[in-house]
């Protein structure tokens, strides 16, 4: 992964291009996943928490809508 900075280009815009490329290739996500050992159960727990959070939000929204 590389970004070539042109002679008439601002360094900030080159950094933005590099950041977009990093996000597009999901480099940071892969690094975080491989940095620590993650058990399958931890992944299930995280998904369950996210679903519970969405469920609470939906219920609260439906109560407010009434």
C-alpha positions as CSV (number, residue, x, y, z in Angstrom):
1,X,0.0,0.0,0.0
2,X,1.5,3.3,-1.1
3,X,0.5,6.8,-2.0
4,X,2.7,8.9,-4.3
5,X,2.7,12.6,-3.4
6,X,2.8,14.7,-6.5
7,X,4.9,17.9,-6.6
8,X,2.0,20.3,-6.7
9,X,-0.2,18.3,-4.2
10,X,-0.8,19.2,-0.6
11,X,0.4,16.7,1.9
12,X,-3.0,16.7,3.7
13,X,-4.8,15.5,0.5
14,X,-2.2,12.8,0.1
15,X,-2.7,11.7,3.7
16,X,-6.5,11.6,3.0
17,X,-5.9,9.4,0.0
18,X,-3.8,7.1,2.1
19,X,-6.4,6.9,4.8
20,X,-9.1,6.1,2.2
21,X,-6.9,3.3,0.9
22,X,-6.4,1.9,4.4
23,X,-10.1,1.9,5.0
24,X,-10.8,0.3,1.6
25,X,-8.4,-2.5,2.2
26,X,-9.5,-2.9,5.8
27,X,-5.9,-3.0,7.0
28,X,-6.5,-1.8,10.5
29,X,-9.4,-4.2,11.0
30,X,-7.3,-7.1,10.0
31,X,-4.5,-5.9,12.3
32,X,-6.8,-5.6,15.3
33,X,-8.3,-9.1,14.6
34,X,-4.8,-10.7,14.5
35,X,-3.3,-8.7,17.3
36,X,-5.1,-10.7,20.1
37,X,-6.5,-14.2,20.3
38,X,-10.3,-14.0,20.0
39,X,-12.4,-17.0,21.0
40,X,-15.5,-18.0,19.2
41,X,-17.6,-17.4,22.4
42,X,-16.4,-13.8,22.6
43,X,-17.7,-13.2,19.1
44,X,-21.0,-14.8,20.0
45,X,-21.3,-12.6,23.2
46,X,-20.5,-9.5,21.2
47,X,-23.2,-10.3,18.6
48,X,-25.7,-11.0,21.3
49,X,-25.0,-7.7,23.0
50,X,-25.5,-5.8,19.7
51,X,-28.8,-7.6,19.1
52,X,-30.0,-6.8,22.6
53,X,-29.0,-3.2,22.1
54,X,-31.0,-3.0,18.8
55,X,-34.0,-4.7,20.4
56,X,-34.0,-2.2,23.3
57,X,-33.9,0.7,20.8
58,X,-36.7,-0.7,18.7
59,X,-38.9,-1.3,21.7
60,X,-38.2,2.2,23.0
61,X,-39.0,3.7,19.6
62,X,-42.2,1.8,19.2
63,X,-43.3,3.0,22.7
64,X,-42.5,6.5,21.8
65,X,-44.4,6.2,18.5
66,X,-47.6,5.3,20.3
